[in-house]
Amino acid sequence: MPLYYSNVVLFLVFVVVLLLLPMSFNYDFLPGSARPSNIPVSKMATFPRGLIIADNNLRAEVVARGLKFPTSMAFLGPDDILVSEKLNGTVQRIIDGKIQPQPVLDVSVASQSERGMFGIAVAKPNSTNGKSSPTYVFVSYTETKVEGSDICPNLNYCVPGHDPLGNRLYRYELASNNSKLVNAKLLLDLPAVPGPPHNGGKIIIGPDNNVYVTIGDVGKHRTQAENSQRSPADGTGGILRITQDGQIVDDNPPLGNTIPLDLYYAYGIRNSFGMDFDPITGNLWDTENGPTYGDEINLVQPGFNSGWTRIQGFWQTTGNGNYYSGKFTLNPTGLVDLGVKGKYRSPEFAWLNTTGPTAIKFLNSDKLGKQYQNDMFVADYHGGNIYHFKLNQNRTALVLNGPLADKIANTPAEMQQGGIIFAKGFGAITDLEVGPYDRYLYVLTFDGTIYRIVPLNPVHTTNEPSSRS
């Protein structure tokens, strides 16, 4: 199931919609709806552009508009945000809601289907002997010699010789005047063909200060990392972990000490566009996109095997995993355990139908109300929804009620009845972040808008800024 547009027709349709959008949407202030928790989402009041927040004490406001197909955002400072743009290979800087005249980074990217500019993360500078290190900015993208050269003139023909160079993770330094990203250092050079889908590219800095990045199966890779014995793992189909200098994390890598297994924190992942660490336990969670079924939310412990291509969601796969078999199982067979080091775990939640979950974020703040503090929020691409989940007491599972108690959303109606829809109507959401300075929830949409969810009547607290951005 592709997350981003995978053919020229869909792309052209989207461009037409984008051009028409400003004529129909002229609001900077979008209030939440008045909805007691026992009223289904279908009965919630609608507002301009159809944006709805289930909590009548919250509202959404526009922070910035005019971005071009943005995929990820990261904070440099108060009201100072970096945003990656998929098709152009650019990173824009937004200060006080205004896109700056020149991007801080402009590189050549392959952009067919899910290729392009992906993740971005900012690391806090370290001080040693009274000296501060540079501000490091990590960026992932599908690099190419000629920008957009992988686009096919038609669906049956592609220009030969223009395959991308690789899916790459770079570390940049923020220039002293903060206007450019400089001193590029290549940290990871990963496969980008055959593709073009399933490149992943989400980046986060963990509580251990290491860099975590997702990569999918890049279309058709079938290695041990995809639970196939055809060939050894090759850096696809997992969550990879390195130091900020690009070195192997030397505290006993969970899946092995040889390259590339020592890069893997988790494997068996078809494609992931979201991950975050629980601020209470330090556990990593991710979202995963299935083909036409079985999108997932997972608790990702070291050595986690998500099961692709043998299982997706709770359903055993057929063929290469692209066909729904309808066979439910909690104990799939035929998995590659990498010498008993890899550990399969069923998802904590799955959608039977196509949803396209993207960002996952823990709200390590009480600025939206203590009832949401440290809860999990998940966004999707196809429905424009934000989902709200509470965790159980030991924070290893989600609290799910009613028709969702079986951990499966079989229909959209079950999501409504289960009470997990926090907001809807945003359009395709590509990222969620907690502002490290104001501690509100920020929402990035593929149509080029950043929203901020805030209380109707903000209450000043004594919270300090977050330690992560």
Secondary structure, 3 states (H helix, E strand, C coil): CCCCCCCHHHHHHHHHHHHHHHHHCCCCEEECCCCCCCCCHHHCCCCHHHCEECCCCEEEEEEECCCCCEEEEEEEECCEEEEEECCCCEEEEEECCEECCCCCEECCECCCCCCCEEEEEECCCCEECCEECCCEEEEEEEECCCCCCCCCCECCECCCCCCCCEEEEEEEEECCCCCCEEEEEEEEEECCCCCCCCCCCCEEECCCCCEEEEECCCCCCCCHHHCCCCCCCCCCCEEEEECCCCCCCCCCCCCCCCCCHHHEEEECCCCCCEEEECCCCCCEEEEECCCCCCEEEEEECCCEECCCCCEECCEEEECCCCEEEEEECCCCCCCCCCCCCCEECCCCEEECCCCCEEEEEECCCCCCCHHHCCCEEEEECCCCCEEEECECCCCCCECCCHHHCCCEECCHHHHHHHCCEEEECCCCEEEEEECCCCCCEEEEECCCEEEEEEECCCCCCCCCCCCCC
